[in-house]
Amino acid sequence: MDIWQHDWFSKILRPSRYLGGEVNAIRKDPGDVEVTIALAFPDVYEIGMSHSGLKILYHILNAQSWLSAERVFAPWVDLEAELRARDLLLTSLESSRPLCDFDIIGFSLQHELCYTNVLSMLDLARIPLLSGERKPRDPLIIAGGPACFNPEPMAGIFDAMVIGDGEEAALSICERVREYNLQGSSTSKRELLKELSRLKGIYVPSFFDVSYDQCGVVRSIEALEPGYTVVEKALVPDINSYPFPSRQIVPYTELVHDRLTIEIARGCSRGCRFCQAGMIYRPVRERRPAEIVHTAEKGLRETGFADLSLLSLSSGDYSCVVPLLQELMARVAQKHVAVSFSSLRVDSIFAELMKEIKKVRKTSFTVAPEAGSQRLRDSINKGLAHDQILQTAAQIYDGGWNLIKLYFMIGLPYEEEDDLAAIVELSKEIARAAPRGRKKNVLNVSVATFVPKAIPLSNGCRS
């Protein structure tokens, strides 16, 4: 029985998170496929459904007739309490199958705070937390995402971890599991893991012995399998080989990013010292403009969204961003579709982009100085001058925008009290850049803590 059919479900907050059956969702009969994988996002539905990686893998995997990929998200605390109190299993959205019935459960590890949600989801599925305690026919538990570049904190949980791009790796893993299922009991799970270890980007924690010093720092990594000593990052050289999906799922509830999204580039050339993504997603790879325009037009028809967002780590650095935006606006402006960018640097070709974006309606602008003082920005290689930031803010307000969002970090290396005070002063200066007499000007200031990331050791994981 689906959980929404229970009487108690009417008391759950935001029940649309758990209904499934959304527009463009893909449902397959588990009996008609050879391999099933649950794409598990260890956060709530609104965040997981906004993630571009989930959209890509969902469509790549479901394009195979022999394979079914379904979704599952971490339940909010109210539903988790009900599931535990009533001894109910965590199930997928598409078929309402318990997670323990899948061949593979693939977790997306975006950051360290989601680790406990992974444990909670496995516990709700009644799957042993430690890989060494699982039975041969328990699901293969794998993980991918940026947090896998430092795999050791969760190494005891996962059978295998994907280091790098997931498009080719995920499909290859499913192909190996398909062969494993066909061989039945004649092949052990260890043999399956040996097969996976031969794939580029696949780290099998049980094939390494990691020792630590008294402070918890990795002291040595010893390879336990002959020839399996270094894991090289999985890399898709040409992301155009995997077109971004246009037939995206349309949810019943509002998402964090509730719009049609298209990844236009992967990687970043800026080299900001605080940015993990800028390091691990190298080199920069761009999607072809014609493919982006085609995907946008098709996606808007297939989803009905009225907003289009172009995603990358630094969208303004896309090599032909202005011609691309001009072409998109020429095709979608008359349909009242607004186009926005996830990340625009204030030193990009700003005036031309603003001119195009404002043709339909003005979306908010995000400016990320990261640090309040010029000294600290230089230290982290941010490369933004104080005058540039103020000039850009003035341009945004003068262009008719009422809302600017500022992103800062605290806890950066070499930070001093004066650097914290500079955040306040810079925010005040930007607020004063707004034209006088306008009552609706808004400045949102977001301050997040800097989270240091471990550097993979060369004798265990190489990017």
Rosetta blueprint (number, residue, H / E / L):
1 M L
2 D L
3 I H
4 W H
5 Q H
6 H L
7 D H
8 W H
9 F H
10 S H
11 K H
12 I L
13 L L
14 R L
15 P H
16 S H
17 R H
18 Y H
19 L L
20 G L
21 G L
22 E L
23 V E
24 N L
25 A L
26 I L
27 R L
28 K L
29 D L
30 P H
31 G H
32 D H
33 V L
34 E L
35 V E
36 T E
37 I E
38 A E
39 L E
40 A E
41 F E
42 P L
43 D L
44 V L
45 Y H
46 E H
47 I H
48 G H
49 M L
50 S L
51 H L
52 S H
53 G H
54 L H
55 K H
56 I H
57 L H
58 Y H
59 H H
60 I H
61 L H
62 N H
63 A L
64 Q L
65 S L
66 W L
67 L E
68 S E
69 A E
70 E E
71 R E
72 V E
73 F E
74 A L
75 P L
76 W L
77 V H
78 D H
79 L H
80 E H
81 A H
82 E H
83 L H
84 R H
85 A H
86 R L
87 D L
88 L L
89 L L
90 L L
91 T E
92 S L
93 L L
94 E L
95 S L
96 S L
97 R L
98 P E
99 L H
100 C H
101 D H
102 F L
103 D L
104 I E
105 I E
106 G E
107 F E
108 S E
109 L L
110 Q L
111 H L
112 E H
113 L H
114 C H
115 Y H
116 T H
117 N H
118 V H
119 L H
120 S H
121 M H
122 L H
123 D H
124 L H
125 A L
126 R L
127 I L
128 P L
129 L L
130 L L
131 S H
132 G H
133 E H
134 R L
135 K L
136 P L
137 R L
138 D L
139 P L
140 L E
141 I E
142 I E
143 A E
144 G E
145 G L
146 P H
147 A H
148 C H
149 F H
150 N L
151 P L
152 E H
153 P H
154 M H
155 A L
156 G L
157 I L
158 F L
159 D L
160 A E
161 M E
162 V E
163 I L
164 G E
165 D L
166 G L
167 E H
168 E H
169 A H
170 A H
171 L H
172 S H
173 I H
174 C H
175 E H
176 R H
177 V H
178 R H
179 E H
180 Y H
181 N H
182 L H
183 Q H
184 G H
185 S H
186 S H
187 T L
188 S L
189 K H
190 R H
191 E H
192 L H
193 L H
194 K H
195 E H
196 L H
197 S H
198 R L
199 L L
200 K L
201 G L
202 I E
203 Y E
204 V L
205 P H
206 S H
207 F H
208 F E
209 D E
210 V E
211 S E
212 Y E
213 D L
214 Q L
215 C L
216 G L
217 V L
218 V E
219 R E
220 S E
221 I E
222 E E
223 A E
224 L L
225 E L
226 P L
227 G L
228 Y L
229 T L
230 V L
231 V L
232 E E
233 K L
234 A E
235 L L
236 V L
237 P L
238 D L
239 I H
240 N H
241 S H
242 Y L
243 P L
244 F L
245 P L
246 S L
247 R L
248 Q L
249 I L
250 V E
251 P L
252 Y L
253 T L
254 E L
255 L L
256 V L
257 H L
258 D L
259 R L
260 L E
261 T E
262 I E
263 E E
264 I L
265 A E
266 R E
267 G L
268 C L
269 S L
270 R L
271 G L
272 C L
273 R L
274 F L
275 C L
276 Q H
277 A H
278 G H
279 M H
280 I H
281 Y L
282 R L
283 P L
284 V L
285 R E
286 E E
287 R L
288 R L
289 P H
290 A H
291 E H
292 I H
293 V H
294 H H
295 T H
296 A H
297 E H
298 K H
299 G H
300 L H
301 R H
302 E H
303 T H
304 G L
305 F L
306 A L
307 D E
308 L E
309 S E
310 L E
311 L E
312 S L
313 L L
314 S L
315 S H
316 G H
317 D H
318 Y L
319 S L
320 C L
321 V H
322 V H
323 P H
324 L H
325 L H
326 Q H
327 E H
328 L H
329 M H
330 A H
331 R H
332 V H
333 A H
334 Q H
335 K H
336 H L
337 V L
338 A E
339 V E
340 S E
341 F E
342 S L
343 S L
344 L L
345 R L
346 V L
347 D L
348 S L
349 I L
350 F H
351 A H
352 E H
353 L H
354 M H
355 K H
356 E H
357 I H
358 K L
359 K L
360 V L
361 R L
362 K L
363 T L
364 S L
365 F E
366 T E
367 V E
368 A E
369 P E
370 E E
371 A L
372 G L
373 S L
374 Q H
375 R H
376 L H
377 R H
378 D H
379 S H
380 I L
381 N L
382 K L
383 G L
384 L L
385 A L
386 H H
387 D H
388 Q H
389 I H
390 L H
391 Q H
392 T H
393 A H
394 A H
395 Q H
396 I H
397 Y H
398 D H
399 G L
400 G L
401 W L
402 N L
403 L E
404 I E
405 K E
406 L E
407 Y E
408 F E
409 M E
410 I E
411 G L
412 L L
413 P L
414 Y L
415 E L
416 E L
417 E H
418 D H
419 D H
420 L H
421 A H
422 A H
423 I H
424 V H
425 E H
426 L H
427 S H
428 K H
429 E H
430 I H
431 A H
432 R H
433 A L
434 A L
435 P L
436 R L
437 G L
438 R L
439 K L
440 K L
441 N L
442 V E
443 L E
444 N E
445 V E
446 S E
447 V E
448 A E
449 T E
450 F L
451 V L
452 P L
453 K L
454 A L
455 I L
456 P L
457 L L
458 S L
459 N L
460 G L
461 C L
462 R E
463 S L
